[in-house]
Amino acid sequence: MGALRWRMGTFRIAVQERGTRRWRPVRGWIAGPFGIHCPGPYGGFVLTHLPTGSQVIELRRRRACQEIAEELLALRLHLDSPDFQEVVAGSPDAALVPPLLRRYLDAQHTRKGA
């Protein structure tokens, strides 16, 4: 893998409860501006943007979350922004993000059916 060094730790995710944004601590893997945690007992992993606590993508494999984090890190995005809309929308490589996410989601569904 590339530049990110993953370690176990606790980080906060943003959750919506009754129309209010709240912070919830979770345990998982942390590297750079990203965190990965398992949201429940049924498997799967969520890649989170740490400055905003926002979910980037949920995939079945932690390794896939790590790979997409590396690819996002290589793009020209505003990853330090506390506003998730600005992270992508205001970035020079904004147009590259949706196809990247779609590629990982499609690959996940292809493997499941194989």
C-alpha positions as CSV (number, residue, x, y, z in Angstrom):
1,M,0.0,0.0,0.0
2,G,0.9,3.6,-0.2
3,A,1.4,6.6,2.1
4,L,-1.2,5.9,4.7
5,R,-0.1,4.0,7.9
6,W,-3.1,2.5,9.6
7,R,-3.3,2.1,13.4
8,M,-6.1,1.1,15.8
9,G,-7.8,4.0,17.7
10,T,-11.0,5.7,18.5
11,F,-12.5,8.5,16.3
12,R,-15.8,10.3,16.0
13,I,-18.5,9.8,13.4
14,A,-21.4,12.1,12.7
15,V,-24.8,10.7,13.1
16,Q,-28.2,12.3,12.5
17,E,-30.7,11.8,15.4
18,R,-34.1,13.5,15.2
19,G,-32.7,16.1,12.7
20,T,-29.7,16.9,14.9
21,R,-26.1,16.1,14.0
22,R,-24.4,14.3,16.9
23,W,-21.0,12.8,17.4
24,R,-20.5,9.2,18.3
25,P,-17.1,7.6,19.2
26,V,-16.2,4.4,17.4
27,R,-13.2,2.1,17.5
28,G,-11.4,1.3,14.3
29,W,-8.4,1.9,12.0
30,I,-7.1,5.5,11.6
31,A,-4.7,6.9,9.0
32,G,-4.4,10.5,7.8
33,P,-7.8,12.1,7.3
34,F,-9.6,8.7,7.3
35,G,-11.0,6.2,9.7
36,I,-12.5,2.8,9.1
37,H,-14.9,1.0,11.4
38,C,-17.3,-1.9,11.4
39,P,-20.8,-0.5,12.0
40,G,-22.5,-3.7,13.3
41,P,-22.3,-7.4,13.8
42,Y,-23.1,-8.3,10.2
43,G,-19.8,-7.3,8.7
44,G,-18.9,-4.5,6.3
45,F,-16.7,-1.5,6.9
46,V,-17.3,2.2,6.7
47,L,-14.7,4.6,5.4
48,T,-15.1,7.9,7.2
49,H,-13.6,11.4,6.5
50,L,-12.3,12.3,10.0
51,P,-12.5,16.1,10.0
52,T,-16.2,16.0,9.2
53,G,-17.1,12.6,10.6
54,S,-18.9,11.9,7.3
55,Q,-19.3,8.5,5.7
56,V,-17.4,8.2,2.4
57,I,-18.4,4.7,1.5
58,E,-19.4,1.4,3.0
59,L,-17.8,-1.8,1.6
60,R,-17.6,-5.4,2.6
61,R,-13.8,-5.5,2.9
62,R,-11.6,-3.3,5.1
63,R,-8.8,-3.7,2.5
64,A,-11.0,-2.1,-0.1
65,C,-11.7,0.8,2.2
66,Q,-7.9,1.2,2.7
67,E,-7.3,1.1,-1.1
68,I,-10.0,3.8,-1.8
69,A,-8.6,6.0,0.9
70,E,-5.2,5.8,-0.8
71,E,-6.7,6.7,-4.1
72,L,-8.6,9.6,-2.6
73,L,-5.5,10.9,-0.8
74,A,-3.7,11.0,-4.2
75,L,-6.4,13.3,-5.7
76,R,-6.5,17.1,-5.3
77,L,-9.2,17.3,-2.7
78,H,-9.7,19.6,0.3
79,L,-9.3,16.7,2.8
80,D,-8.6,19.0,5.7
81,S,-11.8,20.9,5.4
82,P,-14.4,20.6,8.2
83,D,-17.2,21.0,5.6
84,F,-17.8,17.8,3.8
85,Q,-19.4,19.5,0.8
86,E,-16.2,21.5,0.3
87,V,-14.0,18.4,0.5
88,V,-15.2,17.2,-2.9
89,A,-17.3,19.9,-4.6
90,G,-14.8,22.7,-4.2
91,S,-11.8,20.6,-5.3
92,P,-10.0,20.5,-8.6
93,D,-10.5,16.7,-8.9
94,A,-14.1,16.7,-7.8
95,A,-15.3,15.0,-11.0
96,L,-13.0,12.0,-10.4
97,V,-14.6,11.0,-7.1
98,P,-18.0,9.6,-8.1
99,P,-16.5,7.2,-10.7
100,L,-14.0,6.1,-8.2
101,L,-16.6,5.3,-5.6
102,R,-18.8,3.6,-8.3
103,R,-15.9,1.4,-9.3
104,Y,-15.4,0.1,-5.8
105,L,-19.2,-0.5,-5.3
106,D,-19.4,-2.3,-8.7
107,A,-16.4,-4.5,-7.9
108,Q,-18.0,-5.4,-4.6
109,H,-21.2,-6.5,-6.3
110,T,-19.3,-8.4,-9.1
111,R,-17.4,-10.4,-6.5
112,K,-20.6,-11.2,-4.6
113,G,-22.2,-12.7,-7.6
114,A,-19.2,-14.6,-8.8
